[in-house]
Amino acid sequence: MHLLLGIGNDLLADDGIGCLVADRLHHPDWHSVIAGTVPENFTRLIRDLHPEILLLVDAAQLNLPPGSIRIIPQDRVADVGIGTHQLPLDALCDIVSPYCGRIIIIGIQPGVVEIGEEMTQPVTEAGETLISQITDGGYLSLPVFGSR
C-alpha cells in the first residue's frame, strides 16, 4: 500500500497544490490524505498503515519556473523553502521513517502564494501531470532537486 500526504494551505493559491493532488488522486494502490498545514497530525495513520511508499507533495521554492516538479532529497528539504506547516518536513520524515518502506518528497514550484488568489494554471497543470505520473509509476523518474 502507498500513502500520499498532500501538504499546503489552499487559501494561499499555489501553496495548496499538495492538497489538490491528494484530493484528485484516485487509484486503488494509493491512499491519499489532504494533510493541509498539519502533516504531523497524520503520524499515527502512517504508523498504523506502514506504507511501502510515503509520498509527501508540497509547494516548494525551487527557484525554477512555476509548475516545475522535483523530487527533493530529505537532506535538501531545508534548502527549498517548504514551510507553511508547523513541523519541518525533514523532522516529520525522521519521526515516521521507522514505519515506512520509503519516503519520497515531491515539490512543485509555486507562482503565487497570496491569500485570496486562485491557483495558477501552470501549477494546476503540474498537479494534474503529477497525478498521471503517480498512477503510472512515472513519478519515480522525476528530476531530483539540485542534480544536473
N, C-alpha and C positions, 0 to 999 in steps of 0.2 A: 504494500500500500504506500502511496505517495501522498504527502501533505503539502499544500501551498498555503502560506500565510500572506495575504495581501495587506501591505502596510502603507499608511499615509493618512492624510487629512483631506477628505474630499471637499471640504469647504475652501481649500486653498488651490483651486484649479488643478494644475498638473500634478500637484503633490498627491492627489488621490488616485494615481494610476495603479498602484498596487491593489487598492480596493476594487477598482474597475475590473482588473484581471481576475481577481478572486470571485467576483460576482458573476462574471461571464464564462468562467471555465466550467464546462460540464463534460466530464469524461469518467468512465467507470473505474479507471485506475487511480483517479485523483480525488482526494477530499480537499475542498478549498474552503478557507475561512477568511472572512473580512476581519482582520485584526485591528484596522484603524491605527490609532496612535498609541495603542497599548498592547503590542505583541507579547509582552511579558505576561499578560493575563492568560495566555494560552499555553503556558509551560506544562500545566497538568495534562492538558489534552495531548500535547506532544509526548509526554511521558507515558500516558495510557495507550496511545496508538502505536508507539515505536515505529515511526515511518521508516521505510527503506531510504526514501529521499525526503528531506525537508527543503522546500523551495521557498525562499523569502524574496518577495518582489516589492520594490520601493522606488520612489523617485530618488535620484542621486545626482549631485553636481559633478559631472564627469568632464566638464569643460569641452563638450562636444556639441554638435547641433541638436536642437530639441528633437526628441524621439529616438535618439541613439540608445542602443541596448548593449549592456556589457555584463558579463559575469564578473563579480567583484570578489577577489580572494579575501578570506576573513582577515588576513593581516593588512589589508588595504582599506578596510571599512572606514577608518578614521580619516583617510585621505580624500573621501568623496562627498563629504558634507551630507550624509544621511542623518537626519536628526529632528524630526517633528514628534518624536516619541520620548518617553521618559528614560528607558534603559537603552544604552547604546547597543547596536546590533551585535557587535563583537562580544559583548558581555552576555547577551542572550544566547549566542551560539555556544559560549563556554558552559552555560548552565544546562542547555539541552543536548549537547553533543553526546553524552553517555546513552541517550535514548534514541538516537538516530543513526541510520547507517551512513548517511552522507548529508551534509548541509551545503546548499548552493544558494548564494545571494545573487540576485539579478537586479541591477539598477537601470532605470530609464531616465535619461536626461530631460528635465522639465524645461518648458519655455517660460511659463507664467506661474508664479506661486503667490497669488494675491487673493484675499477674501473677496468673494462675490464674482469672481471671473469664471468663465466656462473653461473646461479643459480644452486645450488647443488641439487642432486637427493632427499635427504631427505626432503628438503624444498619444492621442486616442488611437491613431493608426498603428503606432508601435505596440500598444497594448493588444490590439487585435492580432497583429503579427506574432507577438509572443504567445498568445493563446494557441494559435495554429502550431507554433513550434513546440509548445508543451505537449499538445495532443499527438504529434507525430514523432516526438523524441528529438527534434532538431535543436531544442534549447541547449542541449549538451555541447553543441558545436558553435555556440555564440562566441564572439571575440571576448577575450579576457581583458579587463581594465588594466592599463599600464603595459600591455605587451604590444609588440610592433607587428 
